[in-house]
Amino acid sequence: MPEGDTVYRAARLLDRALSGRVLTRTDFRVPQHATVDLAGGTVEATVSRGKHLLTRITDVGGAAWTLHTHLKMEGAWRVHRDGERWKRPAHQARVVLGVDGAHAVGFSLGIVELIATADEGSVVGHLGPDLLGPDWDEDVALARLHAEPDRPLGEALLDQRNLAGIGNMYMAELCFVSGVHPRTPVAEVAALPRLVRRGRQMLELNKERAVQSTTGNLRERERMWVYRRDRSPCRRCGTPVAVAMTGPAGRERAAYWCPRCQPEPG
């Protein structure tokens, strides 16, 4: 599932392409909105909230609507000039928003729903402070993490109700650079504030580039410390990186760590 910086870049792409412009065409290729037509509305903005995208549209019969989308595992937004060939198959398109000369296409989106802008809280109100958002509040994020002291750190970091924007990749990388095993209880992580600040720093750096890196090296096989490097030697000590599925039943995620640099909690 995309990390918060990927969603932030998607929001910026849509905001630059559509904001302040009048929609000339809309096409919602999902059953619940198949008959909706927002042509004539004005796109006010697109913002990210954790892993959610909110595109705000006004002047639609006097109403203000928000298109709420989520990329989930395979989703992506692309902007094309009129007449330009789409970069993904047409059957994967779920939303098309057209303006003069261009159109934005949402492919394989996991969530597509229209809600009144005044009701945005119904879809994102449960989220914790956004690491890349204007609402970021470190104290609130730490308080939410500490509210379940016995919860494994990796699981707590992935819970968007605690802080919004961290996915599996950043969870693994943050645990490694902090020298903490993903299954360590939150209460046993002495440097939790430092870990959270590192998380924000990582997302801030990567939101400005299409290629994510936590090592500082942008070469393909050198960008990550442990994520998806199972059985490869640890970059610090040479121990093979371990991987295991962790988390609640039905929502397990792959966790990566170095057995030597990140000893398993006793």
C-alpha positions in Angstrom: 0.0 0.0 0.0 1.4 3.4 -0.9 3.2 5.4 1.8 2.1 8.9 2.8 4.7 10.6 0.6 3.4 8.8 -2.5 -0.1 10.0 -1.7 1.2 13.5 -1.1 2.7 13.6 -4.5 -0.5 12.3 -6.1 -2.4 15.2 -4.4 0.1 17.7 -5.7 -0.2 16.3 -9.2 -4.0 16.7 -9.2 -3.9 20.1 -7.5 -1.5 21.5 -10.1 -3.4 20.1 -13.0 -7.0 20.8 -11.9 -7.3 23.4 -9.2 -9.0 26.6 -10.2 -10.3 25.0 -13.4 -13.8 24.1 -14.6 -14.6 20.5 -15.2 -15.6 19.9 -18.8 -16.2 16.2 -18.3 -16.5 13.7 -15.5 -16.7 9.9 -15.8 -17.2 7.7 -12.7 -16.7 4.1 -13.7 -17.9 2.6 -10.4 -21.5 1.4 -9.9 -22.5 3.8 -7.1 -21.6 6.9 -9.1 -22.0 5.8 -12.7 -24.7 8.4 -13.4 -23.0 11.3 -11.7 -22.0 14.3 -13.8 -20.0 17.1 -12.2 -19.2 18.9 -15.4 -19.4 22.7 -14.9 -18.1 22.4 -11.3 -14.9 24.1 -10.3 -12.0 22.2 -8.7 -10.9 24.1 -5.6 -8.1 21.9 -4.4 -6.8 18.4 -3.9 -5.2 17.5 -0.6 -3.8 14.4 1.0 -4.8 13.3 4.5 -2.5 10.4 5.4 -3.2 7.9 2.6 -6.4 9.5 1.5 -7.0 11.9 -1.3 -9.7 14.6 -1.1 -10.6 16.5 -4.3 -12.9 19.4 -3.5 -15.4 20.6 -6.2 -17.7 23.6 -5.9 -20.5 25.2 -8.0 -22.2 21.9 -8.7 -25.9 23.0 -8.5 -24.9 25.3 -5.6 -23.3 22.4 -3.7 -19.8 21.6 -2.7 -18.6 18.0 -3.1 -15.5 16.1 -2.2 -14.2 13.2 -4.3 -12.6 10.8 -1.8 -10.2 8.3 -3.3 -7.7 5.9 -1.9 -4.9 4.2 -3.9 -4.9 0.9 -1.8 -2.5 -1.6 -3.3 -2.5 -0.8 -7.1 -4.1 2.6 -7.5 -2.6 5.6 -9.2 -3.6 9.0 -10.6 -2.2 10.1 -13.9 -2.7 13.4 -15.9 -2.8 13.2 -19.7 -3.0 15.9 -22.4 -6.1 15.5 -24.6 -5.3 12.9 -27.3 -2.3 11.5 -25.4 -2.3 7.7 -24.9 -3.0 6.5 -21.4 -0.2 4.9 -19.5 -2.4 2.2 -18.2 -5.2 0.1 -19.8 -8.6 1.8 -20.1 -10.4 -1.0 -18.2 -8.4 0.0 -15.1 -9.8 3.5 -15.1 -12.2 4.3 -12.3 -12.5 8.1 -12.5 -11.9 10.6 -15.3 -11.9 14.3 -14.6 -11.5 16.5 -17.6 -10.6 20.2 -18.0 -9.7 22.1 -21.2 -6.7 20.4 -22.8 -6.2 17.7 -20.2 -7.7 15.1 -18.0 -6.8 13.2 -14.8 -7.4 9.5 -14.7 -7.6 7.5 -11.5 -6.6 3.9 -12.2 -7.4 0.8 -10.0 -8.5 3.0 -7.1 -9.4 1.1 -4.0 -12.0 3.7 -2.8 -14.0 6.1 -4.9 -16.8 8.0 -3.2 -18.5 11.4 -3.4 -19.4 13.1 -0.1 -20.5 16.6 0.8 -17.4 18.6 1.6 -18.8 19.5 5.0 -18.8 15.7 5.8 -15.1 15.0 5.1 -14.7 14.1 8.7 -16.7 11.0 8.2 -13.9 9.5 6.1 -10.8 11.0 7.5 -11.8 12.2 11.0 -10.5 9.0 12.6 -6.9 9.6 11.5 -4.1 10.7 13.7 -1.9 13.7 13.0 -0.6 13.6 9.4 3.2 13.5 9.2 3.0 15.6 6.1 0.0 17.7 6.9 -0.6 21.1 8.5 -2.3 19.3 11.4 1.0 17.5 12.4 1.3 17.4 16.2 4.0 15.3 17.6 2.6 15.3 21.2 -0.7 14.0 20.0 0.9 11.3 18.0 3.1 10.2 20.9 0.1 10.2 23.3 -1.8 7.9 20.9 1.1 5.5 20.6 1.6 5.4 24.4 -2.1 4.8 24.9 -1.4 1.0 24.1 1.9 0.5 25.8 1.9 -3.3 25.3 1.2 -3.1 21.5 4.1 -4.1 19.2 5.8 -1.0 17.8 5.5 -2.0 14.1 1.8 -2.6 14.5 1.3 0.7 16.3 3.1 2.7 13.7 1.0 1.2 10.9 -2.2 2.1 12.7 -3.3 5.3 10.9 -5.3 6.3 14.0 -2.1 7.0 15.8 -0.3 8.9 13.1 -1.1 9.1 9.4 1.2 8.3 6.6 3.4 5.4 7.6 3.2 2.2 5.6 5.0 -1.1 5.7 8.2 0.3 4.1 8.7 3.2 6.5 7.7 1.0 9.5 10.5 -1.5 8.6 13.1 1.2 7.9 12.3 3.3 11.0 12.6 0.3 13.2 15.9 -0.6 11.7 17.5 2.9 11.9 16.3 3.1 15.5 17.7 -0.3 16.4 14.3 -1.6 17.6 12.7 -4.9 16.7 9.2 -4.4 15.2 7.6 -6.6 17.9 9.1 -4.6 20.7 6.3 -3.2 22.9 5.8 0.5 22.6 6.5 1.0 26.3 10.0 -0.4 25.9 11.0 2.0 23.1 12.9 4.7 25.1 13.6 6.9 22.1 10.1 6.9 20.6 10.1 10.8 20.1 13.3 10.5 18.1 11.8 7.6 16.0 8.7 9.6 15.2 10.8 12.7 14.2 12.9 10.5 11.9 9.7 9.2 10.3 8.6 12.7 9.6 12.0 13.6 8.2 12.0 10.5 5.9 8.6 11.4 4.5 9.5 15.1 4.1 12.6 14.2 2.1 10.9 11.6 -0.1 7.8 13.7 -0.9 10.0 15.8 -3.2 11.3 12.9 -5.3 9.7 10.0 -7.2 12.3 7.5 -6.1 12.1 6.7 -2.4 15.2 6.2 -0.3 15.9 5.9 3.4 19.7 5.3 3.0 20.3 8.4 1.0 21.5 6.3 -2.0 19.1 6.4 -5.0 20.6 3.4 -6.8 18.0 0.7 -7.3 19.4 -1.9 -5.0 20.8 0.5 -2.4 17.8 2.6 -1.5 16.6 0.6 1.6 18.2 -0.7 4.8 16.0 -3.8 5.3 12.7 -3.5 3.5 12.3 -6.3 0.9 15.9 -7.3 1.5 15.2 -10.6 3.3 18.1 -13.0 3.2 20.4 -10.2 1.9 23.2 -9.1 4.3 22.5 -6.3 6.7 24.3 -3.1 5.4 25.7 -2.5 8.9 26.7 -5.9 10.2 26.3 -8.4 7.4 23.8 -10.6 9.2 21.0 -11.9 6.8 17.9 -9.7 7.0 14.9 -11.6 8.4 11.3 -11.4 7.4 8.1 -12.6 9.0 4.4 -11.9 8.9 3.1 -10.0 11.9 0.0 -8.3 13.0 -3.6 -9.2 13.8 -5.1 -12.2 12.0 -6.4 -11.3 8.6 -4.3 -8.1 8.5 -0.8 -9.5 8.7 2.0 -7.5 7.1 5.6 -8.5 6.3 8.1 -7.2 8.8 11.8 -7.0 8.0 14.6 -6.6 10.5 18.3 -7.5 11.2 18.4 -10.1 13.9 21.7 -8.7 15.2 21.1 -4.9 15.0 17.5 -5.3 16.2 17.4 -8.1 18.8 14.0 -9.7 19.3 12.4 -8.7 22.6 12.6 -11.2 25.4 
